[in-house]
Amino acid sequence: MNLEFEARSVSYEEALGGDIIQVVLDENLEDGTYNTAARSLCFSINYEFPPYDLSFEWAYGDDFGGGKALKYSICNSEFSVFLDSGSCIKVGFSTNLSTYNNIVDLLKREIGESLNA
């Protein structure tokens, strides 16, 4: 599956003192409306229980999938990830510097350098 969209909402959340981290790039704003055709990408890691793998999940209406990242590229307005399931996800986005830096640090720590580094 190749999926491309513009994220209107970007979040980076930590729980349990950073033991659980979740990043969501979502086409739909978090305004309480439910759009069945909205596209989203979520990646998360749970350091509480091994194995500590960063997992990716994407959704496009009723279609969804996921996998582990083989490689990625990121800059301040675009994120692309290539998954072991054969999926390629490309997301345009805008966020504040703190959120962007947190996302980049997580990706570097868990996957390595970006293709565009």
C-alpha positions as CSV (number, residue, x, y, z in Angstrom):
1,M,0.0,0.0,0.0
2,N,1.3,3.4,-0.9
3,L,-0.4,6.2,1.1
4,E,0.2,9.9,0.9
5,F,-1.6,12.7,2.8
6,E,-1.3,16.0,4.5
7,A,-1.5,15.8,8.3
8,R,-3.7,18.4,9.9
9,S,-2.9,17.1,13.4
10,V,0.5,16.0,14.8
11,S,1.0,14.7,18.3
12,Y,3.9,13.3,20.3
13,E,2.8,11.8,23.7
14,E,4.8,10.1,26.5
15,A,3.3,8.1,29.3
16,L,4.8,6.5,32.4
17,G,7.8,8.8,32.5
18,G,8.6,8.1,28.8
19,D,8.2,4.3,29.0
20,I,5.5,4.6,26.3
21,I,5.8,6.9,23.4
22,Q,3.2,7.5,20.7
23,V,3.3,9.7,17.6
24,V,0.2,10.3,15.5
25,L,0.0,12.2,12.2
26,D,-3.7,12.5,11.3
27,E,-5.5,14.0,8.4
28,N,-8.5,14.7,10.5
29,L,-8.4,17.4,13.2
30,E,-9.2,16.3,16.7
31,D,-12.5,18.1,16.7
32,G,-14.7,15.2,17.6
33,T,-15.8,14.5,14.0
34,Y,-15.5,11.0,12.6
35,N,-14.3,10.9,9.0
36,T,-14.3,7.3,7.7
37,A,-12.1,8.3,4.7
38,A,-9.5,10.1,6.9
39,R,-5.9,8.9,6.7
40,S,-3.5,8.6,9.6
41,L,-0.1,7.2,10.6
42,C,0.7,6.2,14.2
43,F,4.0,4.9,15.5
44,S,4.7,3.9,19.0
45,I,7.1,2.0,21.3
46,N,6.6,0.5,24.8
47,Y,9.9,0.4,26.8
48,E,8.1,-1.5,29.6
49,F,8.0,-4.9,28.0
50,P,10.6,-6.3,25.6
51,P,11.1,-6.5,22.7
52,Y,11.4,-2.7,22.3
53,D,10.4,-2.3,18.7
54,L,9.0,0.9,17.2
55,S,5.8,-0.2,15.4
56,F,3.9,1.6,12.7
57,E,0.2,1.5,11.9
58,W,-1.6,3.3,9.1
59,A,-5.3,3.7,8.4
60,Y,-7.3,4.9,5.4
61,G,-11.0,4.4,6.1
62,D,-11.6,0.7,6.5
63,D,-8.2,-0.2,5.1
64,F,-5.3,-0.5,7.6
65,G,-2.0,-2.1,8.1
66,G,1.4,-1.7,9.7
67,G,4.9,-3.1,10.2
68,K,8.4,-2.2,11.1
69,A,10.3,0.6,9.5
70,L,13.1,-0.4,7.1
71,K,14.1,3.2,6.3
72,Y,12.7,6.7,6.6
73,S,13.3,10.3,5.7
74,I,12.2,13.4,7.6
75,C,12.5,17.1,7.2
76,N,10.5,19.9,8.8
77,S,7.5,19.5,6.4
78,E,7.5,15.9,5.2
79,F,7.9,12.4,6.7
80,S,8.3,9.2,4.6
81,V,8.6,5.7,5.9
82,F,9.1,2.4,4.1
83,L,7.7,-0.6,6.0
84,D,8.7,-4.3,6.0
85,S,5.1,-5.0,4.9
86,G,5.8,-3.3,1.6
87,S,3.9,-0.2,2.5
88,C,5.3,3.3,1.8
89,I,3.7,6.2,3.7
90,K,4.4,9.8,2.8
91,V,3.0,12.5,5.1
92,G,3.2,16.3,4.7
93,F,3.0,18.0,8.1
94,S,3.6,21.1,10.2
95,T,4.3,21.2,13.9
96,N,6.2,23.1,16.5
97,L,10.0,22.7,16.9
98,S,9.7,20.8,20.2
99,T,7.4,18.2,18.8
100,Y,9.5,17.9,15.6
101,N,12.7,17.4,17.6
102,N,11.1,14.8,19.8
103,I,9.9,12.8,16.8
104,V,13.4,13.1,15.1
105,D,15.1,11.9,18.3
106,L,12.8,8.9,18.6
107,L,13.3,7.9,15.0
108,K,17.1,8.3,15.2
109,R,17.3,6.3,18.5
110,E,15.1,3.4,17.2
111,I,15.8,3.2,13.5
112,G,19.0,5.2,12.9
113,E,19.8,8.1,10.7
114,S,17.3,9.4,8.2
115,L,17.9,8.8,4.4
116,N,18.2,12.6,4.0
117,A,20.7,13.0,6.9
